[in-house]
Amino acid sequence: MVKPKILAFAGSLRKNSYNKRILNIAVEGARRKGAEVTLLDLNEYPLPLYNADLQEELGFPENASILQQILLEHQGLLIASPEYNGSLPAALKNMLDWTSRANGELKIGDCYRGKWAAIMTASPGNFGGIRCLGHLRDILSIMLVHVLPLEIAVSRVDRLFDGDSSEMKDESMRLFIESLGESLAEVLIKSIQTEKAVK
Ligand SMILES: Cc1cc2nc3c(=O)[nH]c(=O)nc-3n(C[C@H](O)[C@H](O)[C@H](O)COP(=O)(O)O)c2cc1C
């Protein structure tokens, strides 16, 4: 049986992040469809702000190299990111920038090219963080990632959880988010099967 590997991470560094919570819901959906999912917390891989001079003087940061290796081991990306001032948080953009760079044998974009991604966002605001998704989609597309047409913005997310609880109270929204994880797993299974068939 084909078991696609998905890397799931949030663009928020916050412990009780809503985006981490919706990410976990989508992960359940992906696992139910047979995907092997690795949950990654960007807090565990702190990176300096991207500066090409650093690379020249100190070499490629160890955490950026580790993240590149982790990315290379996965075919899919499941990303939940907050919207910061109409775009994605600097921590997420910085991570994408570092890991997109050439490093040793790796050429620019090697960690991303040809992968599939599903993206979502959550906000206590009325628009649910939707503006960050357009930016994230553009960035991933430039890195030649196939981003699923379905994307989810969860508005008024603070009303869907009790305090720090990870249990989403709105059943239909929970199922919708799970379905995004399921769709990513399904498209990956199909793409791996097609790849095998043409070989
Ligand atoms: C610097 C900053 C900028 C923000 N800008 C927006 C915004 O443009 N749109 C929005 O809906 N929420 C905005 N917010 C509120 C976030 O949506 C809210 O803090 C959310 O809980 C962050 O996601 P998290 O819970 O996953 O950390 C902003 C928050 C911060 C800290």
The ligand as an SDF file (V2000), in Angstrom:
LIG
                    3D

 31 33  0  0  0  0  0  0  0  0999 V2000
    1.9140   41.0360   14.3420 C   0  0  0  0  0  0  0  0  0  0  0  0
    0.4950   40.5610   14.2190 C   0  0  0  0  0  0  0  0  0  0  0  0
   -0.2660   40.9330   13.1370 C   0  0  0  0  0  0  0  0  0  0  0  0
   -1.5610   40.4570   12.9840 C   0  0  0  0  0  0  0  0  0  0  0  0
   -2.2550   40.7580   11.8600 N   0  0  0  0  0  0  0  0  0  0  0  0
   -3.4350   40.1580   11.6320 C   0  0  0  0  0  0  0  0  0  0  0  0
   -4.0960   40.3100   10.3680 C   0  0  0  0  0  0  0  0  0  0  0  0
   -3.6170   40.9740    9.4700 O   0  0  0  0  0  0  0  0  0  0  0  0
   -5.2800   39.6570   10.1980 N   0  0  0  0  0  0  0  0  0  0  0  0
   -5.8420   38.8760   11.1790 C   0  0  0  0  0  0  0  0  0  0  0  0
   -6.9000   38.2890   10.9500 O   0  0  0  0  0  0  0  0  0  0  0  0
   -5.2400   38.7230   12.3870 N   0  0  0  0  0  0  0  0  0  0  0  0
   -4.0570   39.3370   12.6360 C   0  0  0  0  0  0  0  0  0  0  0  0
   -3.4150   39.1530   13.8240 N   0  0  0  0  0  0  0  0  0  0  0  0
   -4.0850   38.3830   14.8800 C   0  0  0  0  0  0  0  0  0  0  0  0
   -3.8350   36.8960   14.7270 C   0  0  0  0  0  0  0  0  0  0  0  0
   -4.7400   36.3790   13.7970 O   0  0  0  0  0  0  0  0  0  0  0  0
   -4.0370   36.1970   16.0720 C   0  0  0  0  0  0  0  0  0  0  0  0
   -3.0640   36.6530   17.0020 O   0  0  0  0  0  0  0  0  0  0  0  0
   -3.9490   34.6910   15.9280 C   0  0  0  0  0  0  0  0  0  0  0  0
   -4.3640   34.0860   17.1130 O   0  0  0  0  0  0  0  0  0  0  0  0
   -2.5350   34.2450   15.5830 C   0  0  0  0  0  0  0  0  0  0  0  0
   -2.5380   32.8860   15.2670 O   0  0  0  0  0  0  0  0  0  0  0  0
   -2.0730   31.7740   16.3130 P   0  0  0  0  0  0  0  0  0  0  0  0
   -3.1740   31.6780   17.3580 O   0  0  0  0  0  0  0  0  0  0  0  0
   -1.9600   30.5390   15.4910 O   0  0  0  0  0  0  0  0  0  0  0  0
   -0.7710   32.2070   16.9330 O   0  0  0  0  0  0  0  0  0  0  0  0
   -2.1250   39.6330   13.9950 C   0  0  0  0  0  0  0  0  0  0  0  0
   -1.3630   39.2790   15.1020 C   0  0  0  0  0  0  0  0  0  0  0  0
   -0.0640   39.7140   15.2190 C   0  0  0  0  0  0  0  0  0  0  0  0
    0.7590   39.2800   16.4270 C   0  0  0  0  0  0  0  0  0  0  0  0
  1  2  1  0
  2  3  1  0
  2 30  2  0
  3  4  2  0
  4  5  1  0
  4 28  1  0
  5  6  2  0
  6  7  1  0
  6 13  1  0
  7  8  2  0
  7  9  1  0
  9 10  1  0
 10 11  2  0
 10 12  1  0
 12 13  2  0
 13 14  1  0
 14 15  1  0
 14 28  1  0
 15 16  1  0
 16 17  1  0
 16 18  1  0
 18 19  1  0
 18 20  1  0
 20 21  1  0
 20 22  1  0
 22 23  1  0
 23 24  1  0
 24 25  2  0
 24 26  1  0
 24 27  1  0
 28 29  2  0
 29 30  1  0
 30 31  1  0
M  END
$$$$
